[in-house]
Amino acid sequence: MVHSVPETSRGHAQALRRGHEIFDLDVSYVRWFSVAIVLLVAVTAAIAFAMLGGFRLQAAATRQAPAAQGPDRPPFVSLQSEPQNELQAYRHEKVQALEGYRWIDREGGVVQIPIERAMELISAPAPAARPPASPAARRARGGAS
């Protein structure tokens, strides 16, 4: 049975027989995809603009620097002139707290010890503790009850 092939399909069939590949790009899909991307960007920008309150400018009165609280007091906090000295003192204080011995509560018997020594004490096996002797065992040894 012979089918009637339209003229354009006949050209495709002949091209395929000759070993050519037929690739027709439908440009309308690319065009619609590009329009959709542009719309998506525009809608996203509009939503972000609305959520951030637009490009509001502050009133001139709120943009002024606060007045000084005294004749010798600057309106803003000044920066440290030599922060390295304070940093060195802070680090020295922290090292002393970690590596030094001191009393925390003398009446309660709480002492601060260096962290390395505390780790040694915790990792060392505990000595075997003997259970307290019963009153009968103390009497048998001759001890007071």
GIZIRA-V567920 format. One record per backbone hydrogen bond with DSSP energy under -0.5 kcal/mol. NH is the residue of the N-H (numbers start at 0). CO is the residue of the C=O. If there is no record, write none. Layout:
nh->NH co->CO
nh->NH co->CO
//
This chain:
nh->2 co->0
nh->4 co->2
nh->9 co->5
nh->10 co->6
nh->11 co->7
nh->12 co->8
nh->13 co->9
nh->14 co->10
nh->15 co->11
nh->16 co->12
nh->17 co->13
nh->18 co->15
nh->19 co->14
nh->22 co->20
nh->24 co->22
nh->25 co->23
nh->26 co->24
nh->28 co->25
nh->29 co->25
nh->30 co->26
nh->31 co->27
nh->32 co->28
nh->33 co->29
nh->34 co->30
nh->35 co->31
nh->36 co->32
nh->37 co->33
nh->38 co->34
nh->39 co->35
nh->40 co->36
nh->41 co->37
nh->42 co->38
nh->43 co->39
nh->44 co->40
nh->45 co->41
nh->46 co->42
nh->47 co->43
nh->48 co->44
nh->49 co->45
nh->50 co->46
nh->51 co->47
nh->52 co->49
nh->53 co->48
nh->55 co->53
nh->61 co->58
nh->62 co->58
nh->63 co->60
nh->72 co->69
nh->73 co->71
nh->84 co->81
nh->85 co->81
nh->86 co->82
nh->87 co->83
nh->88 co->84
nh->89 co->85
nh->90 co->86
nh->91 co->87
nh->92 co->88
nh->93 co->89
nh->94 co->90
nh->95 co->91
nh->96 co->92
nh->97 co->93
nh->98 co->94
nh->99 co->95
nh->101 co->111
nh->103 co->109
nh->104 co->109
nh->108 co->104
nh->109 co->104
nh->110 co->108
nh->111 co->101
nh->114 co->97
nh->117 co->113
nh->118 co->114
nh->119 co->115
nh->120 co->116
nh->121 co->117
nh->122 co->118
nh->123 co->119
nh->137 co->133
nh->138 co->134
nh->139 co->135
nh->140 co->136
nh->141 co->137
nh->142 co->137
//
